[in-house]
Each structure stands twice: as C-alpha cells, then as structure tokens.
C-alpha cells in the first residue's frame, strides 16, 4: 500500500468521512466498513474553526414583519482555507426561488466578510444538487453555502457571515436557531461546537416573556370551572360514588374471569399487581365472590351501551369488574392501577365509566426521527394508561420511508432511510445537543456527518401490532403522498421521477423535488407504468401488513396523508394532459387519491383534510367518497379548523379533530427561548391547550345536526418529530399534554366543559404536584420523565397551588 500525504490540516477531535476513507480514530467508522477503510488519526489542540457568536433577529433593512437576519462570527484556525463550504441546520429555507406561482426570499442576501477588513467580502451561494439522483447538498433546512468567487480564509482571522432579509419569520427559541454548524474543506467535514452563550436573539425580552407566561397561567386558573373530584383518576370517570369500607389487596389473590375464555387482560392484572405492588395472583375462569372478579355487565345501558365502557364495584370482599368485552376490562384495569398506586386498600367505590369519543389518538412521526420498536411499545403503554385507543404512525415523509417491505427492503433501507453527509440523502433536522433542555446527557444526537438510519421490518411491524392489539390500541399506518415523498423518490428515481415535469416549486419544508408524478398514474405516459406498479404494490402490501388487527374499531385502513402539496407542483408538467391539465395542484392530488381508492374499494383511505377538502372548506370535485374514507384529520388551527371540520362532517366524512393550536404536542409549551419546539401555531401549546380541545369539540358539534354528530369521531394529539431527536425529547413533549387530551376525549362534556370552561383546576389537582397524583403515578409505574419532573404540574399552575 502506497500512501502519499500532501497535506495535513489541524482538526482537533474531529471525525471525517468520505466514501473511501475514514479519517479519525478507528472507532469512528462502523464495524461493517472497517475492512475497506483507511484510518488516519490527526490530533491537535487547535480546532479548524471557532464560532464566536450568533445573532438572530430583525436587523437594519428588515422592513417586513416576516423578515429577519442572522450574523455568524467565527475565527479561522491556523490553516489557510481556500476551497471551503460553510453549513448549518436551521428550520428555514435559504433558497431564493422565483417562479410564476411562488416568490421565496426575494430580498435574501448572503455574504461573508473579514471583520478587520469589512470591505473584503464575497457573496455566498446556496450549494444544491442538480437532480435527485445526485448526492444531496443543501436540502430542506440543511444549508450549505460557498463563496460565489474565490474567498480565502486566512489563519487566525475573524469573519462574519451575514444572512440578511430571510422572509420566513424570526426564530423564537433555540429550536429555530441556526445550529449544528460545520465546515467542509476539500471534502472533509469539521463540526463546529457552540454553546447557548454564543447566541443572541434580538428583540427578545426575558422579563416580558416571563410576565406573559405568568399572566397566561393566572388567566387559565381564574377561568377554570369549579368541578371538584373525589379521586385522582385521569381521565375523569363518568360517575363514581364513594361507599363505606375498602378492599385490601393481598398476595396469593385469585383473578376470576367469567366474561370469556380469553385471559389476555386478566393476565395483565396479575402482571401489574406483581410489578406495581409485588403481590402474586393467579388467573382462572371460575365463578367467585372474592378476589378480583371479571363478569359480563348485566345492564349495558349503565355504560351507555358503549363497547369500551366498564363498571367497578369495590366491597370489603371483592373487586367486581363488569364489562362487555376485554377492552372494557382493560380500561377498568387502568383505573384500578391508579387507585392501588395510592393505597393497597382501595375504597369502596362504584365507578361507572365510558368514553365521550370513539377515537382518542396520538400520532407518532417516525420519518423525521426514528424510534425503536421498544420505544414505540413504551409509547403504546403510556397511551393506554391515558385510555387512548389509536396510534397513528407517520411512517413516510421527505426524510425517510420506514416500512421495510420484504420485496423492497434493501433499496428502502439503503436509499430511503439512511442519511448523513456523503450519503444519497444528507443529514436532515439535526438539532444540537446542548441547545436541547430535554437532553439528559445520555442520548446520541446526530451531526451532519453521522450515518443516521432506521427501518421497521415486517416482523417488527407485526410485533408492534400484536403488542398494541393486546392493549386495545389500533395502529393506523400513514404513507404521506403525493407530496412529502422525497425519500421514496430517492430510493426509486427511475419509477418516480417524470422527465416531462419541469415545474419549479418549493414546499413548506424547503424541498423542490418531493412530489409523485400523479398525472402519469394508471397511464403509459412517461414513467406511468413503472410508477403505477410500484406505488400500487407498496400500498397494497402495507395495507395487508396492518389488516390483521383485532381491536374494536380496527378498519382495513391506510392513510395517504395528502397535506401540504406545493401550489407550484405539476404546473409545468407535460404529462398533465386531458382532464388533468386544468386542475390546480390540490385538485390533482384529489384526483390521484380518487384513482387509488377506485382500485381498492374494500380499503378505507384516510388522510389530512386537504386530501378531500379545498382551502375554502368546499369539497373537491374528484375525491375519495365519504363511504370509503376511514378518517379525515383536521389539522388547521381551531379558528379555521372548526368550520372546516363542520363542513366535512356535514358531508358525512369521519372527522378527527387535531387542531394545531391545541393538540400539536411537538410545539413549544411556552414562548420561553429555552422551550423546545416550533411556535407557528401559537405561543402556548401546553396541557391546558390540549384540555381546551374539549371546548373546540363542543363548537364543532354545535354546528351539526343530530344525525351528523356521529361523524365527529374524536380527538388526536400529534408528535411530529422534526424536533423529537430521541425518546426523552418525545416524552417531554407528550407528557403532561397527553393528560389534557385524555381528559378532553374521554371525560363527560358536562363535567370537563361545565359553564363553557374547562375543568383545569380539577385536572391539576388530579395530576398532582410531585409525590402524589397522576404524574407521580406515571413516573413510578412507567418511568415517565414528564416536563416539570419531579414537581408534577407545578410549571403550569400558580406558584401557591403546589407550595401549599
């Protein structure tokens, strides 16, 4: 082996990678690639680049309310850099696209200057690949800039990069800051460290923000209704009466299941008693009047004939559970676990309970960030503890396609789920570890050159389905299309890139190549035949994977998303002939879904509201019929969302309310700069806002006739994962918000929204202040590190509430 080293650049503690050579310590590359790698270790005390400061906000020349600028000052190290590129992650686009339909960043100006010689400057140009088949450069919110003309970075010299007049609103917190900076020099990546002290957010007044938070908390408290519970149960039961006496749990108890011969849930009782209280119990199917007795409810009218309802009658001799099926028994168990967490002696309650809404869901986005099977199981347990019954999984988006179908597994895993500098897809949404207050210190955070991947095999998915089925949770798979599909296009460009389409557009997330060739579907035009075969195969096989669910409300259902297709998509597409030619981009989406649905009449097609609805609330002309729709999720904020939901329900579509300003769990709790999450839907997206979705549900129902009420299926909270880098971050955003959603979706409207106010004070009392209450229960039983741990709901209530 001959190795000619022409130069060595000081790059302290940096890891570099190229397709052929791995630079750094030998553990920097995966074991699988070591045999084909050459390792060069370079050690120095001098970093390539030192970042000095980052300023973000409205600066001179930012004349529009939406405009902001950024200034990034850095010092070059000891080496002269000639062929360099500078990059970072920021959830804003630094593209300057102008077309007939879109005008993005028309006044954007980007340059680098020497601080000591301010006239020594060069314009910076966004580095982009020319086609989707090339290795990524700048994509979405990953930005790589290079000088337009030669600009040498001299040793030990300070420079400033100015990104002026971005037309996409100022950053409000660390999640929206430019971060995870890196320098690329002759093809090698050097990650640049920063700390919160490097950042200045202009026009941010911490004292004013703190005051606004205190005012918000006080207003919520003062505007609460006056319901007073006699138990700590979350969500609140429909009816509970406290009698005299108690039943004391003990070891060697018997659990008698006379409801049916399926002891799955009865065995959960035994397992939970052992795990929670170290009490052993056995399960049988014998009639008895002592111990825990599970029986058929004699009068189903007591639970409003609701198949998820249950009744618990506690006496000094036994705990009797009455239900129609195992689902009702399972929810009785969730209530009992909360009660025995308070005391081994359970008071003589008679609890009669059933949910307000049929659909009570949470969405998990696994495309932007991957969550393991074990982590999703933990989320299923947490959802079940809140008596939620649906896990809506967003498996595919621009950033990844996670369903590892057997026939396509290798292609999907390598091209559609793997990202990082030097791969087909570059790193996407790589938050900086020390800017994330949810970071416990143990989780790994990817940088631009990290190989980041994850695919669920068919066996993985079956394992999740089985786990969820046993806990009465239905999984709804979602493959977003015809936009939000860049990762799949990366995997199958020959089938999914139409050379007839010369449209220039940019999506909300900054992509210009993320739509399917819908006008060719079911035709011989261009890639039509290959596209049709591939997409039909993927959808059919995915539907089959999830068709064997046994929960009460499981449908043969597949969500196709249908949201946020750019208005510029397919506007210059020669394949869009005949009936397609006169349709808008949204109407083309509608027609595509209608054609998909017509091929599989037994399959329920679901999607976000845009998949059948126009922006003006009217229905599209060519759409999936209501009878074939599984669910339609309404995601707009509640002000336009309420009439949109009413319109859909009036047209017989099965509607789920997921208003962004109330139940988008991934958004920031408060406007404090340290709170993670975006802020586009409102300043406060917390537990109170989730609870307030009960009032919005009331408003939707008020606009419907008696026959139309059944079309409002329920509520959903979403965990979009742009910012959910890991499981700890996800749980921080989900809890305690999930408790607000559960109360809104399960609890009786007459209790939760009495006097047109939510039962906020009462829910706070049940959530508790740390050592007792529902949040303490979640931590003890499920290990949940909720926001505010270990002090319960203290962050969302007046100081005196928890101090007392």
TITITOR-784589 format. One line per 10 residues: number of its first residue (from 1); their letters; for each residue x, y, z of C-alpha. Coordinates in steps of 0.25 Angstrom, whole numbers. Last residue first. Example, Ala and Ser with C-alpha at 12.3 -4.5 7.8 and 13.67 -1.06 7.14 Angstrom:
# residues 2
2	sa	55 -4 29 ~ 49 -18 31 $
//
This chain:
# residues 804
804	xxxxxxxxxx	-198 98 199 ~ -186 101 190 ~ -192 94 179 ~ -204 103 177 ~ -197 116 182 ~ -188 116 170 ~ -199 118 160 ~ -201 106 151 ~ -194 101 138 ~ -180 98 143 $
794	xxxxxxxxxx	-185 92 156 ~ -192 80 149 ~ -184 70 156 ~ -171 74 163 ~ -161 63 159 ~ -162 65 147 ~ -167 78 141 ~ -168 72 127 ~ -170 57 129 ~ -159 47 131 $
784	xxxxxxxxxx	-168 35 130 ~ -163 23 137 ~ -175 15 134 ~ -180 11 148 ~ -174 22 157 ~ -173 33 147 ~ -187 31 142 ~ -192 30 156 ~ -185 43 160 ~ -192 49 148 $
774	xxxxxxxxxx	-205 44 153 ~ -205 49 167 ~ -195 48 179 ~ -181 52 181 ~ -180 62 170 ~ -190 73 170 ~ -202 66 166 ~ -209 62 152 ~ -222 60 160 ~ -222 74 166 $
764	xxxxxxxxxx	-218 80 152 ~ -229 73 146 ~ -239 80 156 ~ -233 93 154 ~ -234 92 139 ~ -248 87 138 ~ -250 94 125 ~ -260 106 123 ~ -273 107 115 ~ -281 106 128 $
754	xxxxxxxxxx	-276 92 130 ~ -266 87 120 ~ -260 75 126 ~ -272 71 134 ~ -284 73 125 ~ -275 68 113 ~ -272 55 120 ~ -258 51 121 ~ -251 42 110 ~ -246 52 99 $
744	xxxxxxxxxx	-244 65 107 ~ -238 58 119 ~ -229 49 110 ~ -224 61 102 ~ -221 69 115 ~ -213 56 120 ~ -206 55 107 ~ -200 69 110 ~ -193 64 123 ~ -186 58 116 $
734	xxxxxxxxxx	-184 57 101 ~ -174 68 99 ~ -164 63 110 ~ -167 48 105 ~ -162 52 91 ~ -150 58 96 ~ -146 46 104 ~ -149 37 93 ~ -139 44 83 ~ -138 55 73 $
724	xxxxxxxxxx	-152 60 74 ~ -150 73 67 ~ -155 70 54 ~ -163 59 60 ~ -177 62 59 ~ -184 57 72 ~ -198 59 69 ~ -210 59 79 ~ -223 53 73 ~ -238 56 76 $
714	xxxxxxxxxx	-251 49 73 ~ -260 42 63 ~ -268 54 59 ~ -277 48 48 ~ -287 43 59 ~ -292 57 61 ~ -297 57 47 ~ -311 51 50 ~ -313 61 61 ~ -310 73 52 $
704	xxxxxxxxxx	-296 79 53 ~ -291 93 56 ~ -292 90 72 ~ -283 78 70 ~ -272 87 64 ~ -273 97 76 ~ -273 85 86 ~ -261 79 80 ~ -254 93 81 ~ -257 93 96 $
694	xxxxxxxxxx	-251 79 98 ~ -239 84 91 ~ -237 93 103 ~ -231 81 110 ~ -219 81 100 ~ -218 96 102 ~ -217 94 117 ~ -206 83 115 ~ -197 92 107 ~ -197 99 94 $
684	xxxxxxxxxx	-195 113 97 ~ -190 124 87 ~ -198 119 76 ~ -198 111 63 ~ -184 115 58 ~ -177 113 71 ~ -167 101 68 ~ -162 92 79 ~ -152 93 90 ~ -154 103 102 $
674	xxxxxxxxxx	-141 110 104 ~ -146 123 98 ~ -158 124 106 ~ -170 125 97 ~ -177 114 105 ~ -181 99 103 ~ -174 98 90 ~ -180 90 78 ~ -178 75 77 ~ -191 73 85 $
664	xxxxxxxxxx	-199 78 73 ~ -213 77 81 ~ -217 91 83 ~ -212 101 73 ~ -210 90 63 ~ -225 85 63 ~ -225 70 63 ~ -240 68 62 ~ -244 54 55 ~ -255 54 45 $
654	xxxxxxxxxx	-262 42 38 ~ -267 49 25 ~ -282 50 24 ~ -283 63 16 ~ -288 71 29 ~ -276 65 36 ~ -266 71 26 ~ -273 84 26 ~ -273 84 42 ~ -258 80 42 $
644	xxxxxxxxxx	-255 92 33 ~ -263 101 41 ~ -255 97 54 ~ -242 97 47 ~ -242 112 42 ~ -241 117 57 ~ -236 104 62 ~ -223 104 56 ~ -222 95 44 ~ -220 80 46 $
634	xxxxxxxxxx	-233 73 42 ~ -231 58 41 ~ -240 51 32 ~ -243 36 36 ~ -246 23 29 ~ -251 29 16 ~ -258 19 6 ~ -272 24 10 ~ -268 38 9 ~ -264 37 -5 $
624	xxxxxxxxxx	-250 39 -9 ~ -249 52 -18 ~ -251 58 -31 ~ -259 71 -30 ~ -252 75 -17 ~ -260 78 -5 ~ -262 93 0 ~ -255 98 12 ~ -248 110 5 ~ -235 102 5 $
614	xxxxxxxxxx	-241 91 -3 ~ -244 78 4 ~ -242 63 0 ~ -227 60 3 ~ -226 74 9 ~ -233 70 22 ~ -222 60 26 ~ -223 46 21 ~ -231 33 21 ~ -234 22 10 $
604	xxxxxxxxxx	-242 10 15 ~ -239 -2 6 ~ -250 -10 1 ~ -251 -2 -12 ~ -237 -4 -15 ~ -234 1 -30 ~ -245 12 -28 ~ -237 17 -16 ~ -224 20 -24 ~ -232 27 -35 $
594	xxxxxxxxxx	-239 36 -25 ~ -225 39 -18 ~ -220 44 -31 ~ -232 52 -34 ~ -230 59 -20 ~ -216 62 -22 ~ -218 68 -36 ~ -229 77 -29 ~ -218 82 -19 ~ -208 85 -31 $
584	xxxxxxxxxx	-219 92 -38 ~ -227 85 -50 ~ -228 90 -64 ~ -218 80 -70 ~ -222 67 -62 ~ -235 65 -70 ~ -227 64 -83 ~ -212 65 -81 ~ -203 66 -69 ~ -191 59 -74 $
574	xxxxxxxxxx	-185 72 -80 ~ -183 76 -66 ~ -181 91 -64 ~ -191 94 -52 ~ -188 80 -47 ~ -185 85 -33 ~ -185 100 -31 ~ -196 101 -21 ~ -187 92 -12 ~ -194 79 -6 $
564	xxxxxxxxxx	-196 82 8 ~ -205 70 12 ~ -210 57 5 ~ -207 48 17 ~ -209 34 10 ~ -215 28 22 ~ -217 13 21 ~ -229 5 26 ~ -235 -9 27 ~ -242 -4 39 $
554	xxxxxxxxxx	-240 -6 54 ~ -250 -1 64 ~ -251 -12 74 ~ -237 -16 73 ~ -233 -29 65 ~ -223 -24 55 ~ -220 -33 44 ~ -220 -23 33 ~ -208 -15 36 ~ -198 -23 28 $
544	xxxxxxxxxx	-208 -25 17 ~ -210 -10 16 ~ -195 -8 14 ~ -194 -19 3 ~ -205 -12 -4 ~ -199 2 -3 ~ -185 -2 -7 ~ -190 -11 -19 ~ -199 0 -24 ~ -188 10 -23 $
534	xxxxxxxxxx	-178 2 -31 ~ -188 -3 -42 ~ -193 11 -44 ~ -179 17 -45 ~ -174 7 -54 ~ -186 9 -64 ~ -186 24 -63 ~ -172 27 -64 ~ -174 35 -77 ~ -189 33 -81 $
524	xxxxxxxxxx	-194 19 -81 ~ -205 22 -72 ~ -210 17 -58 ~ -203 29 -51 ~ -196 38 -61 ~ -202 51 -55 ~ -198 48 -41 ~ -183 48 -44 ~ -180 48 -29 ~ -176 60 -22 $
514	xxxxxxxxxx	-163 63 -13 ~ -154 71 -23 ~ -153 85 -18 ~ -152 83 -3 ~ -152 95 7 ~ -161 90 18 ~ -173 98 12 ~ -170 92 -1 ~ -163 99 -13 ~ -167 100 -27 $
504	xxxxxxxxxx	-161 99 -41 ~ -169 90 -51 ~ -161 83 -62 ~ -169 70 -61 ~ -167 62 -74 ~ -155 55 -68 ~ -164 49 -58 ~ -156 44 -46 ~ -164 33 -38 ~ -160 20 -45 $
494	xxxxxxxxxx	-146 22 -49 ~ -144 30 -36 ~ -147 19 -27 ~ -140 21 -14 ~ -138 36 -15 ~ -153 37 -19 ~ -157 29 -6 ~ -149 39 2 ~ -155 51 -5 ~ -170 47 -2 $
484	xxxxxxxxxx	-175 59 5 ~ -184 62 -7 ~ -193 51 -13 ~ -193 46 -2 ~ -191 43 12 ~ -190 28 16 ~ -198 26 29 ~ -201 14 36 ~ -213 13 46 ~ -210 5 59 $
474	xxxxxxxxxx	-222 1 67 ~ -219 1 82 ~ -227 -9 91 ~ -215 -13 99 ~ -214 -27 93 ~ -215 -21 80 ~ -204 -11 82 ~ -194 -22 85 ~ -198 -31 74 ~ -198 -19 64 $
464	xxxxxxxxxx	-184 -15 69 ~ -178 -29 67 ~ -185 -30 53 ~ -177 -17 50 ~ -164 -22 55 ~ -166 -35 47 ~ -169 -27 34 ~ -156 -20 36 ~ -156 -6 42 ~ -145 3 36 $
454	xxxxxxxxxx	-135 12 43 ~ -123 21 39 ~ -114 32 42 ~ -100 32 38 ~ -94 44 45 ~ -87 54 36 ~ -97 66 39 ~ -98 63 53 ~ -107 53 60 ~ -110 54 75 $
444	xxxxxxxxxx	-108 42 84 ~ -116 41 97 ~ -109 40 110 ~ -108 55 115 ~ -122 56 119 ~ -125 65 107 ~ -139 71 109 ~ -133 85 110 ~ -128 84 96 ~ -117 94 92 $
434	xxxxxxxxxx	-106 85 97 ~ -110 74 87 ~ -111 82 74 ~ -123 78 66 ~ -120 70 53 ~ -133 72 45 ~ -127 65 32 ~ -114 60 29 ~ -111 58 14 ~ -119 48 6 $
424	xxxxxxxxxx	-111 40 -4 ~ -100 38 6 ~ -87 47 7 ~ -93 55 18 ~ -103 48 26 ~ -116 40 23 ~ -121 26 22 ~ -136 22 22 ~ -139 24 7 ~ -126 19 0 $
414	xxxxxxxxxx	-120 8 8 ~ -132 3 16 ~ -142 5 5 ~ -134 -2 -6 ~ -130 -13 3 ~ -145 -15 8 ~ -152 -15 -5 ~ -158 -29 -7 ~ -159 -30 8 ~ -165 -17 11 $
404	xxxxxxxxxx	-157 -9 21 ~ -167 2 25 ~ -158 14 29 ~ -158 23 17 ~ -150 35 21 ~ -148 50 21 ~ -158 54 11 ~ -169 47 18 ~ -172 32 22 ~ -176 24 34 $
394	xxxxxxxxxx	-186 34 41 ~ -192 25 51 ~ -206 28 56 ~ -207 20 70 ~ -221 19 74 ~ -228 15 87 ~ -225 26 97 ~ -229 21 111 ~ -218 30 117 ~ -210 18 122 $
384	xxxxxxxxxx	-212 12 108 ~ -205 24 102 ~ -193 22 112 ~ -193 7 109 ~ -193 10 94 ~ -182 20 96 ~ -173 10 103 ~ -176 0 92 ~ -171 11 82 ~ -158 12 90 $
374	xxxxxxxxxx	-156 -4 89 ~ -159 -4 74 ~ -148 7 72 ~ -152 22 69 ~ -146 28 56 ~ -146 43 54 ~ -153 51 43 ~ -160 38 38 ~ -164 32 51 ~ -175 43 53 $
364	xxxxxxxxxx	-184 38 65 ~ -199 42 65 ~ -207 40 77 ~ -222 36 77 ~ -235 36 84 ~ -246 32 74 ~ -260 27 80 ~ -262 40 88 ~ -268 42 101 ~ -262 30 107 $
354	xxxxxxxxxx	-269 20 117 ~ -269 19 132 ~ -277 15 144 ~ -269 14 157 ~ -275 9 170 ~ -264 11 180 ~ -262 4 193 ~ -248 10 196 ~ -236 2 191 ~ -226 -2 202 $
344	xxxxxxxxxx	-213 -4 195 ~ -212 11 194 ~ -210 22 184 ~ -204 13 174 ~ -215 4 176 ~ -225 14 171 ~ -217 18 158 ~ -215 3 155 ~ -230 1 157 ~ -233 12 146 $
334	xxxxxxxxxx	-224 5 136 ~ -230 -8 140 ~ -244 -3 137 ~ -239 1 124 ~ -234 -13 121 ~ -248 -19 125 ~ -255 -10 115 ~ -246 -15 104 ~ -247 -29 109 ~ -262 -29 106 $
324	xxxxxxxxxx	-276 -24 110 ~ -271 -20 124 ~ -273 -22 139 ~ -262 -22 149 ~ -264 -27 163 ~ -254 -24 173 ~ -256 -33 185 ~ -259 -36 200 ~ -259 -22 206 ~ -266 -16 194 $
314	xxxxxxxxxx	-262 -10 181 ~ -271 -9 169 ~ -264 -5 156 ~ -273 -3 144 ~ -268 -3 129 ~ -269 4 116 ~ -261 2 103 ~ -273 -5 96 ~ -282 7 100 ~ -296 2 102 $
304	xxxxxxxxxx	-298 15 110 ~ -290 9 121 ~ -302 6 130 ~ -310 3 118 ~ -301 -10 117 ~ -309 -16 128 ~ -304 -29 133 ~ -289 -26 131 ~ -282 -38 128 ~ -272 -42 139 $
294	xxxxxxxxxx	-258 -40 144 ~ -256 -44 158 ~ -244 -39 166 ~ -243 -46 180 ~ -256 -52 186 ~ -270 -54 180 ~ -266 -66 171 ~ -269 -72 157 ~ -257 -80 151 ~ -249 -75 139 $
284	xxxxxxxxxx	-235 -75 146 ~ -224 -65 148 ~ -214 -66 159 ~ -208 -54 167 ~ -195 -50 173 ~ -193 -37 180 ~ -180 -29 178 ~ -189 -16 178 ~ -187 -10 164 ~ -180 -21 156 $
274	xxxxxxxxxx	-187 -32 163 ~ -200 -26 163 ~ -198 -22 148 ~ -194 -36 144 ~ -207 -42 151 ~ -216 -31 145 ~ -209 -33 131 ~ -213 -48 132 ~ -227 -44 133 ~ -225 -36 120 $
264	xxxxxxxxxx	-220 -47 112 ~ -230 -57 119 ~ -238 -60 107 ~ -248 -71 112 ~ -259 -60 114 ~ -266 -51 124 ~ -264 -61 136 ~ -250 -57 139 ~ -247 -60 153 ~ -234 -53 158 $
254	xxxxxxxxxx	-229 -60 170 ~ -221 -54 181 ~ -208 -60 186 ~ -203 -47 192 ~ -212 -36 197 ~ -221 -25 192 ~ -229 -18 203 ~ -244 -15 199 ~ -250 -3 206 ~ -261 1 215 $
244	xxxxxxxxxx	-272 11 213 ~ -277 16 199 ~ -271 26 190 ~ -279 28 177 ~ -273 30 163 ~ -279 34 150 ~ -274 38 136 ~ -259 35 140 ~ -249 47 140 ~ -237 44 131 $
234	xxxxxxxxxx	-229 42 140 ~ -233 37 153 ~ -229 45 166 ~ -242 43 173 ~ -253 51 180 ~ -253 61 168 ~ -257 76 169 ~ -263 83 157 ~ -261 98 158 ~ -259 103 144 $
224	xxxxxxxxxx	-246 109 141 ~ -245 124 136 ~ -236 128 148 ~ -226 117 146 ~ -225 119 131 ~ -223 134 134 ~ -212 132 144 ~ -204 123 135 ~ -205 133 124 ~ -201 144 132 $
214	xxxxxxxxxx	-189 137 138 ~ -185 133 124 ~ -186 147 119 ~ -178 152 131 ~ -167 142 128 ~ -167 147 113 ~ -166 161 117 ~ -155 158 127 ~ -147 150 116 ~ -148 161 106 $
204	xxxxxxxxxx	-145 156 92 ~ -143 167 82 ~ -130 161 77 ~ -127 146 80 ~ -113 146 84 ~ -105 132 83 ~ -91 128 87 ~ -95 127 102 ~ -104 115 98 ~ -92 107 94 $
194	xxxxxxxxxx	-85 105 81 ~ -77 94 74 ~ -73 93 60 ~ -73 80 52 ~ -62 78 42 ~ -66 71 29 ~ -55 67 19 ~ -58 70 4 ~ -46 79 2 ~ -51 87 14 $
184	xxxxxxxxxx	-66 86 19 ~ -69 94 31 ~ -80 91 41 ~ -90 97 49 ~ -100 89 57 ~ -109 101 59 ~ -117 113 53 ~ -127 116 63 ~ -142 110 62 ~ -141 100 73 $
174	xxxxxxxxxx	-133 110 82 ~ -145 119 82 ~ -153 130 74 ~ -146 130 61 ~ -151 141 52 ~ -161 139 41 ~ -159 133 27 ~ -155 145 18 ~ -140 144 21 ~ -135 158 20 $
164	xxxxxxxxxx	-120 157 22 ~ -111 144 24 ~ -98 151 29 ~ -86 142 31 ~ -75 149 39 ~ -60 146 39 ~ -49 146 49 ~ -34 143 45 ~ -25 133 52 ~ -21 127 38 $
154	xxxxxxxxxx	-27 134 26 ~ -40 129 20 ~ -38 131 5 ~ -50 136 -4 ~ -51 132 -18 ~ -64 136 -25 ~ -78 131 -21 ~ -73 127 -7 ~ -80 115 -2 ~ -92 112 6 $
144	xxxxxxxxxx	-98 98 11 ~ -112 99 17 ~ -120 87 23 ~ -134 92 25 ~ -139 86 13 ~ -127 81 5 ~ -114 87 2 ~ -104 77 -3 ~ -110 63 -6 ~ -103 53 -14 $
134	xxxxxxxxxx	-108 53 -28 ~ -121 45 -33 ~ -130 56 -29 ~ -124 65 -39 ~ -115 78 -39 ~ -110 77 -25 ~ -110 90 -17 ~ -100 99 -11 ~ -106 112 -7 ~ -97 124 -11 $
124	xxxxxxxxxx	-90 133 -3 ~ -86 147 -7 ~ -71 151 -4 ~ -66 161 5 ~ -53 170 8 ~ -60 183 10 ~ -61 180 25 ~ -46 178 27 ~ -44 174 41 ~ -57 166 42 $
114	xxxxxxxxxx	-54 160 28 ~ -67 158 21 ~ -76 146 17 ~ -89 149 9 ~ -104 145 7 ~ -115 154 3 ~ -129 150 2 ~ -139 160 -4 ~ -148 151 -11 ~ -148 140 -1 $
104	xxxxxxxxxx	-158 131 -7 ~ -167 136 -18 ~ -176 125 -23 ~ -186 123 -34 ~ -180 128 -47 ~ -166 125 -41 ~ -155 132 -32 ~ -147 123 -23 ~ -137 129 -13 ~ -134 117 -5 $
94	xxxxxxxxxx	-129 119 9 ~ -141 112 15 ~ -144 112 30 ~ -143 101 41 ~ -128 104 43 ~ -117 93 41 ~ -103 98 38 ~ -93 99 27 ~ -80 106 22 ~ -72 102 9 $
84	xxxxxxxxxx	-57 103 7 ~ -48 102 -5 ~ -37 112 0 ~ -35 110 15 ~ -22 115 21 ~ -18 107 34 ~ -17 112 48 ~ -31 113 51 ~ -42 122 45 ~ -50 131 55 $
74	xxxxxxxxxx	-65 131 54 ~ -76 141 54 ~ -90 137 50 ~ -100 149 47 ~ -114 145 44 ~ -126 153 38 ~ -141 154 40 ~ -153 157 31 ~ -167 154 34 ~ -171 167 39 $
64	xxxxxxxxxx	-165 174 26 ~ -155 184 26 ~ -142 176 30 ~ -132 187 25 ~ -125 188 38 ~ -127 176 47 ~ -139 167 51 ~ -134 155 59 ~ -122 145 60 ~ -108 148 65 $
54	xxxxxxxxxx	-98 136 66 ~ -85 138 73 ~ -70 133 73 ~ -70 120 66 ~ -56 114 65 ~ -52 107 53 ~ -41 97 49 ~ -39 94 64 ~ -25 95 70 ~ -21 85 81 $
44	xxxxxxxxxx	-17 75 70 ~ -18 61 67 ~ -20 54 53 ~ -23 40 52 ~ -23 34 38 ~ -31 21 36 ~ -32 14 23 ~ -45 7 21 ~ -50 -5 13 ~ -49 -15 25 $
34	xxxxxxxxxx	-54 -4 34 ~ -68 -3 27 ~ -76 -13 35 ~ -70 -9 48 ~ -75 5 46 ~ -66 16 45 ~ -61 26 56 ~ -55 14 64 ~ -42 15 57 ~ -39 29 61 $
24	xxxxxxxxxx	-41 40 51 ~ -42 39 36 ~ -50 29 29 ~ -46 27 14 ~ -54 22 2 ~ -68 28 3 ~ -63 40 11 ~ -63 42 26 ~ -57 52 36 ~ -57 52 51 $
14	xxxxxxxxxx	-52 64 58 ~ -44 64 72 ~ -36 75 67 ~ -34 78 52 ~ -21 82 49 ~ -20 80 33 ~ -10 70 28 ~ -4 72 14 ~ 1 64 2 ~ 1 50 9 $
4	xxxx	4 40 -2 ~ 0 26 3 ~ 6 14 -4 ~ 0 0 0 $
//
